[in-house]
Amino acid sequence: MAVISDIHGNRWALEAVLEDIASRGIDRIVNLGDSAYGPLDPFATVKILMERGIPSVRGNEDRILGDRRFGSATVRFVRERLLPEQIEWLVTRPASLLHDGNFFMCHGTPAGDTEYLLRVVEGGATRMRTARGVLSKLKGVHAPVILCGHDHQPATLPLPGGRLAVNPGSVGLQAYTDDDPREHIVETGLPLARYCILSKEGGGNEGTGGSAPRGAGWRVEHAGVDYDHEAASFHALRNGRPDWAWWLISGKALNGGKA
């Protein structure tokens, strides 16, 4: 099963990831939200997701599209380019979902879509949360694999009891700056579209080598896919977002000390 997240309207990255997934013979895909928000191509992105019927949860920046209290320039850009039925689809996705009995899907944490599950903000950046800290956020969640997004950074964390917590990374945005809960940067350092693959132990996708993290009867392979990030960056710049243009073309959050 392939896991995607945080597409942020980057249909160039999404198309490349879906092509890579298909080339591996994988036909099961789930999506962890924040699908459309960004100065890119929200209409085509949501169209692809809806037409394919990909099981999805709602991210914080999907949710705000249906909340008129939020009206930033980027929110207006996205709203103006989506059909009403596309906005309805985004805002009515569940906040969390137990998929196939094995995978608990959420965008941030089970309790909220604006908190990182696997990362802690510290010193203007983020660091991995401890397994004990992650467990404290998973009360009442008993699935063997917990899938989360929101922080855009690929990671797999084995938990006590043999479970796994997995963030596939971001399909469409490899760096950003944020001020929630306080100012920090996030960056992967490369403009690659990220996703991950989960395989049942003992079968399927065994050609990826022996170093993939394992637990709960599943193994995880993190993938980075090259795509036309120059086109995505150009569209961000054309749409008045030089910060997004830099993040997309570089995979880095800061340009000469400025976003």
C-alpha positions in Angstrom: 0.0 0.0 0.0 1.3 3.5 -0.9 0.8 6.4 1.5 0.7 10.0 0.3 0.3 13.2 2.2 0.6 17.0 2.0 0.2 17.4 -1.7 -0.6 21.2 -1.3 -2.0 21.5 -4.8 1.2 20.4 -6.5 -0.3 18.3 -9.3 3.1 18.0 -11.0 4.5 16.2 -7.9 1.3 14.1 -7.5 1.3 12.9 -11.1 4.9 11.8 -10.8 4.3 10.0 -7.5 1.2 8.2 -8.9 3.3 7.2 -12.0 6.0 5.8 -9.7 3.4 3.9 -7.6 1.9 2.4 -10.7 5.3 1.3 -12.0 5.7 -0.7 -8.8 2.4 -2.5 -9.4 0.8 -1.0 -6.4 -2.9 -0.2 -6.7 -3.8 0.6 -3.0 -3.2 4.3 -2.0 -4.3 6.3 1.0 -3.9 10.1 1.5 -3.3 11.9 4.8 -4.6 15.4 3.9 -3.6 19.0 3.1 -4.3 18.2 -0.5 -5.1 21.5 -2.2 -3.8 24.4 -0.1 -1.1 26.3 -2.0 -0.5 28.8 -4.9 -0.3 26.0 -7.5 -3.0 23.8 -9.2 -5.6 22.9 -6.6 -8.3 22.1 -9.2 -6.3 19.4 -11.0 -5.0 18.0 -7.8 -8.4 17.4 -6.2 -9.8 16.2 -9.5 -7.3 13.4 -9.6 -7.9 12.4 -6.0 -11.7 12.4 -6.4 -11.6 10.5 -9.7 -9.4 7.8 -8.3 -11.5 7.5 -5.1 -8.4 7.5 -2.9 -9.3 7.1 0.8 -8.4 10.4 2.4 -8.5 12.2 5.8 -8.9 15.9 6.2 -5.9 18.1 6.9 -6.0 21.4 8.8 -5.6 23.3 5.5 -8.4 21.3 3.9 -10.6 22.1 6.9 -10.1 25.9 6.7 -11.3 26.1 3.1 -14.8 25.6 4.4 -14.4 28.1 7.3 -15.1 31.6 6.3 -13.1 32.9 9.3 -10.0 32.1 7.3 -9.4 34.3 4.3 -5.7 34.7 3.6 -4.6 35.3 0.0 -3.7 31.7 -0.4 -7.0 30.5 0.9 -8.8 32.8 -1.5 -6.6 31.6 -4.4 -7.6 28.0 -3.7 -11.3 28.7 -3.1 -11.5 30.6 -6.3 -10.1 27.7 -8.3 -12.0 24.9 -6.8 -15.6 23.8 -7.7 -18.1 23.8 -4.8 -18.2 20.0 -4.9 -14.4 19.9 -4.6 -14.4 22.1 -1.6 -17.2 20.0 -0.1 -15.2 16.8 -0.8 -12.2 18.2 1.0 -14.0 19.6 4.1 -16.1 16.5 4.6 -13.2 14.0 4.7 -13.0 12.4 8.2 -10.5 13.8 10.6 -9.2 10.3 11.2 -9.9 6.9 9.7 -9.1 3.3 10.6 -8.3 1.8 7.2 -8.4 -2.0 6.6 -8.3 -2.7 10.3 -4.5 -2.1 10.4 -3.9 1.6 9.7 -5.0 4.5 11.8 -4.9 7.5 9.6 -4.8 11.1 10.8 -3.2 14.4 9.5 -1.6 15.7 12.7 -2.5 13.8 15.9 -5.6 11.8 16.8 -6.7 14.8 18.9 -6.0 17.6 16.4 -4.9 18.5 12.9 -2.5 21.3 13.8 -0.1 19.4 16.0 2.9 17.3 14.9 2.8 13.7 16.0 6.4 12.7 15.4 8.1 16.1 15.7 8.7 18.7 18.4 9.4 22.3 17.7 12.6 23.3 19.3 15.2 26.0 18.6 13.6 27.3 15.5 13.4 23.9 13.8 12.0 20.4 14.7 13.4 17.3 16.3 11.9 13.8 16.5 9.6 13.2 19.4 10.5 10.2 21.7 8.5 7.0 21.4 7.1 7.6 24.8 6.0 11.1 23.8 4.3 9.7 20.7 2.5 7.1 22.7 1.2 9.9 25.0 -0.6 11.3 21.9 -2.1 7.9 20.9 -4.4 7.2 23.8 -7.3 5.1 22.6 -5.6 4.3 19.3 -4.7 0.6 19.1 -4.0 0.0 15.4 -0.7 -1.7 14.6 0.4 1.1 12.2 -0.3 4.8 12.8 0.0 7.0 9.7 0.3 10.8 10.1 1.4 13.8 8.0 1.5 17.5 8.7 5.3 18.0 9.4 6.3 17.1 5.8 9.3 15.0 7.0 9.6 11.3 6.1 10.1 9.2 9.3 9.3 5.8 10.7 9.3 5.4 14.5 9.0 1.9 16.1 6.8 2.1 19.2 6.8 -0.2 22.3 4.7 -3.2 21.7 5.9 -3.6 18.2 3.7 -0.9 16.6 4.9 1.6 14.0 4.3 5.3 13.6 4.9 6.5 10.0 5.0 9.9 8.3 5.4 9.5 4.5 6.7 13.0 4.1 5.2 15.5 1.7 4.3 14.9 -1.9 4.2 18.6 -2.8 6.1 20.9 -0.5 9.6 20.0 0.8 10.2 23.1 2.9 8.3 25.9 4.7 8.4 28.3 7.5 5.6 28.4 10.2 4.8 30.2 13.4 2.6 27.5 15.0 3.2 26.8 17.9 6.1 29.2 17.4 8.4 30.2 14.6 10.3 27.4 13.0 11.5 26.0 9.7 11.0 22.6 8.1 13.1 21.4 5.2 14.2 18.2 3.6 16.9 19.8 1.5 15.9 18.3 -1.8 13.0 19.1 -4.1 11.8 15.5 -4.3 8.2 14.4 -4.1 8.0 12.0 -1.0 5.7 9.1 -0.2 6.1 5.7 1.4 5.2 2.1 0.8 4.0 -0.4 3.4 4.4 -4.1 2.7 3.3 -7.1 4.7 6.3 -8.9 6.1 7.2 -12.0 4.0 5.6 -10.8 0.8 5.5 -8.1 -1.8 8.1 -5.4 -2.6 10.9 -7.5 -1.3 13.3 -6.1 -3.9 14.0 -2.9 -1.9 16.7 -4.3 0.3 17.0 -5.3 3.9 17.3 -1.9 5.5 13.6 -0.8 5.5 12.2 -0.3 9.0 10.0 -3.1 10.2 7.4 -3.6 12.9 3.8 -4.7 13.6 4.2 -7.2 10.8 4.9 -4.4 8.2 7.9 -3.0 6.5 8.2 0.6 5.4 10.1 2.0 2.3 10.4 5.7 2.0 10.6 7.0 -1.6 11.6 10.2 -3.2 10.6 11.0 -6.8 12.1 13.5 -9.1 9.5 15.7 -10.9 9.2 19.0 -12.7 9.8 21.1 -9.6 10.8 24.0 -11.9 7.3 24.1 -13.3 5.8 24.1 -9.9 8.2 26.8 -8.7 7.4 28.9 -11.7 3.7 28.7 -11.0 4.2 29.7 -7.4 6.2 32.7 -8.5 3.7 33.7 -11.2 1.0 33.5 -8.5 2.8 35.9 -6.2 4.5 33.6 -3.8 8.3 33.8 -4.2 8.6 32.0 -0.8 6.8 29.0 -2.1 8.9 29.2 -5.4 12.1 29.0 -3.4 10.8 26.1 -1.2 9.7 24.1 -4.2 12.9 24.5 -6.3 15.4 24.1 -3.5 13.8 21.9 -0.8 15.2 24.5 1.7 13.2 26.9 3.9 15.5 30.0 3.9 17.0 32.0 1.1 19.7 34.3 2.4 18.1 34.2 5.8 14.7 35.2 4.5 11.7 33.1 3.5 
